Amino acid sequence: MEWGTLVATLGGGLIAIAGTVLADRLRTRQEHRRGLQERRREVYTEFIAAAGAAHTELRRLAQSGGGDGLEEASRSALTDARVYEVRERLFLDGSAGIAGAGQTMFERLRDLRRAVASGAGISDPAFHDVYHPYLDAVWAYREAVRDELEGHALVPADFGWSAWDGRERCPHCAGRTA
C-alpha cells in the first residue's frame, strides 16, 4: 500500500469532516440569531401593547372622574394588561438598550397610574404633568426598537411634530408651560 494515497485519503476525509462541522456550527449560530430576533420582536411588540392597554384603562379611569377605588382600579389596569409579566420577559430577551427604554416607559406609566389613583382627571394639570412624559417615553421606546430591528428610527418630524411628548397638540396644555 502506498503511504501517499493513504495520507491523501485521510487528509481529504478530515477536510470534509471539518467543513461539515463548520457549516453546521454556522447554520446553528444563524438559526439562534434568527430565533433571538423573532423573540425580541415579539416581546418588544407585546410590551408596548400591554403598556398601551394599561394606558387606555388609566385614561378611562381619569375620564370617569374616579371616586372610590381609584387606587385599586389603577393598579388593576397595569396588572390586567400584564405589564409586569411582559416587562420581565423584556428584561430576559431584550437588548440592554431596549430594556432600558422599556424600563423608563414603565416608570412613566407608573407615574401616570399614581396620578390617576390620586384623583387627577383627564383635564387636570396633574394628569398632564405625567401624561406627556409618558408619551415621550413611549416614542423613545418605539424609536429604540425600530433602530435596533430595522436600523432606522422615526423622528417627530416624520409626523410634522417638534417633539414626541404631544404637548404641542394637546388642547389641555395649550398656553401652559411644561
KAWOMO-V993481 format. One record per residue. N is the residue number from 0. RES is the residue in one small letter. SS is DSSP state (a for helix, b for strand, c for the rest). PHI is phi in radians with two decimals (* if undefined). NEAR is the number of other ideal C-beta (glycine too) atoms within 10 Angstrom. Layout:
<<N;RES;SS;PHI;NEAR> <N;RES;SS;PHI;NEAR>>
This chain:
<<0;m;c;*;5> <1;e;c;-1.53;7> <2;w;a;-1.19;7> <3;g;a;-1.08;8> <4;t;a;-1.15;9> <5;l;a;-1.11;10> <6;v;a;-1.12;10> <7;a;a;-1.11;11> <8;t;a;-1.14;10> <9;l;a;-1.11;10> <10;g;a;-1.07;10> <11;g;a;-1.10;10> <12;g;a;-1.10;10> <13;l;a;-1.10;10> <14;i;a;-1.11;10> <15;a;a;-1.10;10> <16;i;a;-1.14;10> <17;a;a;-1.08;10> <18;g;a;-1.10;10> <19;t;a;-1.15;10> <20;v;a;-1.11;10> <21;l;a;-1.11;10> <22;a;a;-1.09;10> <23;d;a;-1.14;10> <24;r;a;-1.12;10> <25;l;a;-1.13;10> <26;r;a;-1.13;10> <27;t;a;-1.11;10> <28;r;a;-1.10;10> <29;q;a;-1.15;10> <30;e;a;-1.13;10> <31;h;a;-1.10;10> <32;r;a;-1.07;10> <33;r;a;-1.14;10> <34;g;a;-1.14;10> <35;l;a;-1.11;12> <36;q;a;-1.07;12> <37;e;a;-1.16;11> <38;r;a;-1.10;14> <39;r;a;-1.10;18> <40;r;a;-1.00;14> <41;e;a;-1.12;12> <42;v;a;-1.26;22> <43;y;a;-1.09;26> <44;t;a;-1.20;12> <45;e;a;-1.11;15> <46;f;a;-1.15;26> <47;i;a;-1.22;19> <48;a;a;-1.19;14> <49;a;a;-1.13;22> <50;a;a;-1.10;25> <51;g;a;-1.12;14> <52;a;a;-1.13;16> <53;a;a;-1.13;25> <54;h;a;-1.04;24> <55;t;a;-1.06;12> <56;e;a;-1.19;19> <57;l;a;-1.11;25> <58;r;a;-1.11;16> <59;r;a;-1.08;13> <60;l;a;-1.10;24> <61;a;a;-1.18;23> <62;q;a;-1.30;13> <63;s;c;-1.29;12> <64;g;c;1.45;10> <65;g;c;1.27;18> <66;g;c;1.71;9> <67;d;c;-1.23;7> <68;g;c;1.48;11> <69;l;a;-1.14;19> <70;e;a;-1.05;15> <71;e;a;-1.14;10> <72;a;a;-1.13;20> <73;s;a;-1.23;23> <74;r;a;-1.15;13> <75;s;a;-1.09;14> <76;a;a;-1.01;24> <77;l;a;-1.32;23> <78;t;a;-1.17;11> <79;d;a;-1.12;13> <80;a;c;-1.40;21> <81;r;c;1.19;17> <82;v;a;-1.05;24> <83;y;a;-1.13;12> <84;e;a;-1.11;13> <85;v;a;-1.20;21> <86;r;a;-1.05;22> <87;e;a;-1.12;11> <88;r;a;-1.13;16> <89;l;a;-1.06;25> <90;f;a;-1.15;14> <91;l;a;-1.39;10> <92;d;a;-1.77;17> <93;g;c;-1.38;23> <94;s;c;-1.25;16> <95;a;a;-1.06;8> <96;g;a;-1.11;12> <97;i;a;-1.26;22> <98;a;a;-1.07;18> <99;g;a;-1.14;14> <100;a;a;-1.13;26> <101;g;a;-1.16;25> <102;q;a;-1.14;16> <103;t;a;-1.08;18> <104;m;a;-1.07;28> <105;f;a;-1.07;23> <106;e;a;-1.11;13> <107;r;a;-1.18;23> <108;l;a;-1.15;25> <109;r;a;-1.16;17> <110;d;a;-1.06;16> <111;l;a;-1.11;27> <112;r;a;-1.05;25> <113;r;a;-1.11;14> <114;a;a;-1.12;22> <115;v;a;-1.14;28> <116;a;a;-1.07;19> <117;s;c;-1.46;14> <118;g;c;1.77;16> <119;a;c;-1.14;22> <120;g;c;-1.49;15> <121;i;c;-1.06;17> <122;s;c;-1.80;11> <123;d;c;-1.36;15> <124;p;a;-0.99;10> <125;a;a;-1.08;15> <126;f;a;-1.17;22> <127;h;a;-1.24;21> <128;d;a;-1.10;16> <129;v;a;-1.89;18> <130;y;a;-1.15;28> <131;h;a;-1.21;22> <132;p;a;-1.08;19> <133;y;a;-1.11;25> <134;l;a;-1.02;20> <135;d;a;-1.05;19> <136;a;a;-1.19;23> <137;v;a;-1.07;22> <138;w;a;-1.18;22> <139;a;a;-1.11;19> <140;y;a;-1.11;24> <141;r;a;-1.01;17> <142;e;a;-1.07;17> <143;a;a;-1.13;22> <144;v;a;-1.12;23> <145;r;a;-1.06;14> <146;d;a;-1.10;15> <147;e;a;-1.22;18> <148;l;a;-1.42;15> <149;e;a;-2.12;8> <150;g;c;1.40;7> <151;h;c;-2.58;9> <152;a;c;-1.77;16> <153;l;c;-1.38;13> <154;v;c;-2.26;11> <155;p;a;-0.93;16> <156;a;a;-1.08;8> <157;d;a;-1.04;8> <158;f;a;-1.90;10> <159;g;c;1.39;7> <160;w;c;-1.85;15> <161;s;c;-1.74;9> <162;a;c;-2.64;14> <163;w;c;-1.38;19> <164;d;c;-1.22;23> <165;g;c;1.42;18> <166;r;a;-1.04;21> <167;e;a;-1.16;12> <168;r;a;-1.84;13> <169;c;c;-1.58;14> <170;p;c;-1.16;6> <171;h;c;-1.37;15> <172;c;c;-1.79;18> <173;a;c;-1.00;9> <174;g;c;1.43;5> <175;r;c;-1.61;11> <176;t;c;-1.50;5> <177;a;c;-1.30;10>>
